[in-house]
Amino acid sequence: MVYLGIWAGVKARQHTTPSDAPLSVAHGYNSSASVVNAIFLMVNMFGINTLRASRVSLKIPAIHYTIFTLVGFTYGPQQATVEHARRFTKELLYAFLTGQAISTGVALLIIPVSSRKVFFGGVIGFLQSCRGLLKTQLVFVRALEHSKMCDPRPTGDPTTDTADEDRIRADQRAIFNKKLIALKKASTGILLQGAKIRDDVIFAKRETAYGNLTETDIHHIYQFLREIMIPISGLSTIGDIAERTSQEKNLPNSATGINLEGTFQDERKEWLEMINTVHGSFDNMIQVLDESILHILISLRFMPSPATKLEDVEKGPADPRPGQTGFGDFLQQKIEEFREQRSTHLRLWAEERGLSSVFQTTTKNYTSLPTEAKPKGLSAEATAREVLASKRLHVILYMEYLLYSVSMAVLKLVRFAETKSSDGTFDKKRIIVPKLKTLVKWVRGLINGEDTDPTANVDTSAGVEPVYLGDSFQAPRDPEHLPAKTRWQVIGNYIRVIPRFLGSDSVRFGVRVTIAVMSIAVMCYVKQTHRFFVRQRVVWCLIMIAIGMNPSSGSAVFILVGNLVVTFTGMIGAYINWYIVDQKTAGVIVLFPFFLMFYFYFVAKFPRFLIPIVAGCLTHVLIIGYELQVRVIGLEAATATGQPYYPIYKLAPYRLLTVGAGVVVAYIWTIFPVPITEASVLRRDLGGSLFMLAKYLSSVTATVDLRLGDEGGDASVASSPLRRLEKMMREFLEKEVVLLNSMRQNLAFVPWEPKVGGDFPTKIYTVLVEEVQNVTNYLTIIAYASESFPTSRAKSPWLAQFASHRSSSDHESHKVTTLLALLSASLANGQALPPYLQAPTGFRISDELTSDGGTVLDLRNLNEPGFRAIAVIEVAQRCVVGSSERIVDLVRELVGELDFSHSVGNPSGSSTLLGNGAGGKERVD
């Protein structure tokens, strides 16, 4: 492209220059050649920056292309003949290819680090973090005795507390909060490592390597790690659930500290007994899981085998140790013992307290009964204790199920590792080539940005009745156009893609960068400033504009400050590198690599500072490189391009000045003419996140229904409704996670934005993002818990019996989906919420049982496959409702509510024609 543009400029010069023109005119400035090069520069800047904005994975190649074209088209007007143009382009290309060849050679030969090695390193770090998280979880279980669920009385209660008791309880709450923060921090680390592994596995599967594990093995390892990550990260929600349970509005008064002190102490003693038993069981199981993870690392050759110890023959055969044969059978035996031990203890604990069902006091079928229909002889205090005991039992079942799920996921990975260790996989290395399907998917992803698999909304699998799938399985509808029916309408749909693309955010960003670059590059193409542009090396100003621009103003301020600070550091580093050895060439060359190591250490340590650090490093390299170049080729050759020679003490400030001018111009064109602020991007992303959350909630609910009713077909068949729904559900989850990460990044950049007008409500947006994260976590746990339903139905008829007593018409989850969609539209468009908007309160799976299905949830069915999964879903659904209520209140605080009521005195509690005021909107009929 560069050679084409320069060649066209040379031809334009030849066609506009008289044949008898003197050499100074023929080889001097030519406006036609300048215009042609300027046009080519504009087109290339627009195209490559539009591509860079739409395909983030091409960021580094796009930067290379940008630098190449900027250098080529700014020096292009000086090329007087085709031979000059060819030689210049060839030398420029060789310079780039030489640098890339050297970097490739060093990467392959000098301490090579392959993508597979990075992935395996991430696997080791993930598994080691899992060991740490399990130990942190064990410590937190002990701290549950200090939670509000154990002691729900408020601190400073004058009716029950003395000063000493108040201080003791405050210290206990501080201990609980400290352990909870540690657990959440460990869980966040697991999620971050899981996200990194997800990125690394893509490159590891594409790589051609010489090793043991194949692409399929890498894929299986990633799938096993994903199965571990969901339940083990869900363990961090236990503290949140315990706090939510103590804060529920419908908790009876006798369970919130208003009962007698003796009764309260009995409740506390019961809870402490439960915690002690749970802690003992968890301690034994977590110790086995810790050894199991160590066994995985040894079996997959990620760690060396420990030295074998001699067994004591008199003590008999000992349990298998990590790395020894038979450890998988030992782990499976321990898991079964843990399950049986916990089931026996829970039954005894419930029988001692008269609980026949863990769901008995939480279903609408029980709580909606009139007083005279409830069991006789049951006092209000006994009812309250039953409710509290049931909720506590829910939390215990939730913890046990997640730990049991972690154990089963670890067992699968143990079995896989033992299989690979015994089938000869590690006996010899082999050349491993990626599959053709992987390469095709890679190319398709580069072209389309994502995999596209358009399918119809009717599944006509052979031998079954057609299943009509919902609208969400089709492409989104266009409110301005009906579906195409004729060939011309189909062609018209393709034509409409062009204006849609030209109106996209990527194109807008490409236009901004092009205008910013040309605002300075015009100096190169005007006769009066062309010489100044070349002499003062303004091309580096253009390079900093192109690679330093960002779509939003907050990150632009960050990059502006970062580029200036690090470029100044690079200038100081160049001075030190040059003068500390008394300008001796050998000394400069010896010190030079140490400075590069210093820069790129921070690139590896802080990848988010890549552009500023590279800018500072380039400043250092160009200053030192130019001075050494002059010494090698001589002053005359160095100034042949029209650039004067500057000693280093002048060259370094000039370089700083050009880079500084570039980042300042980039910032100006980021906020002008219309600034794209982090606040506006954050609000838009949050609105999109709520709508994506509505999609995810709807897909999770539909998936649970299909799995529970065994109506989705065989999940192993790609065309089955359940398989397609699961695929869409995973896609929604991945997009939601991307949006959450983007919102957190934008929140970090908000303080860098210029403050104009009132303050940005950072706290509200922060809490909103956290609540969206909470809902996402709980929905993921619901989906994960329902994965066991198909297997459970095959083992026992209990789950089918539960499904048969479930009312399919009572779906409160649809109301939550509608609520999230309304909140999304209101926040994205900045419009007030509809009046009387409230989150549904009955979104629980046990509420959907018919009146004759109450005995299905008796505790005698505790060991039935699927029983604990139902309890986990119940707890997670209750938390989803709680977070939805908070999201409604927070969005209402941001955008307001349609309320034209009039009140005098007390607006929050006044009565209006439509309801009871702003504090509790209820319509009076």
Secondary structure, 3 states (H helix, E strand, C coil): CHHHHHHHHHHHHHHHCCCCCCHHHHCCCCHHHHHHHHHHHHHHHHHHHHHHHHCHHHHHHHHHHHHHHHHHHHHHHHCCCHHHHHHHHHHHHHHHHHHHHHHHHHHHHCCCCCHHHHHHHHHHHHHHHHHHHHHHHHHHHHHHHHCCCCCCCCCCCCCCCCHHHHHHHHHHHHHHHHHHHHHHHHHHHHHHHHHHHHHHHHHHHHCCEEECCCHHHHHHHHHHHHHHHHHHHHCCHHHHHHHHHHHCCCCCHHHCCCCCHHHHHHHHHHHHHHHHHHHHHHHHHHHHHHHHHHHHHHHCCCCCCCCCCCCCHHHCCCCCCCCCCCHHHHHHHHHHHHHHHHHHHHHHHHHHCCCCECCCCCCHHHHCCCHHHCCCCCCHHHHHHHHHHHHHHHHHHHHHHHHHHHHHHHHHHHHHHHHHHHCCCCCCCEEECCCHHHHHHHHHHHHHCCCCCCCCCEECCCCCCCEECCHHHCCCCCCCCCCCCCHHHHHHHHHCHHHHHHCCHHHHHHHHHHHHHHHHHHHHHCHHHHHHHHHCCCHHHHHHHHHHCCCCHHHHHHHHHHHHHHHHHHHHHHHHHHHCCCCCHHHHHHHHHHHHHHHHHHHHHCHHHHHHHHHHHHHHHHHHHHHHHHHHHCHHHHCCCCCCCCCHHHHHHHHHHHHHHHHHHHHHHHHCCCCCCHHHHHHHHHHHHHHHHHHHHHHHHHHHHHHHHCCCCCCCCCCCHHHHHHHHHHHHHHHHHHHHHHHHHHHHHHHHCCCCCCCCCHHHHHHHHHHHHHHHHHHHHHHHHHCCHHHHHHHCCHHHHHHHCECCCCCHHHHHHHHHHHHHHHHHHCCCECCCCCCCCCCCHHHHECHHHHHHHEHHHCCCCCHHHHHHHHHHHHHHHHHHHHHHHHHHHHHCECCCCCCCCCCCCCCCCCCCCCCCCCCCC
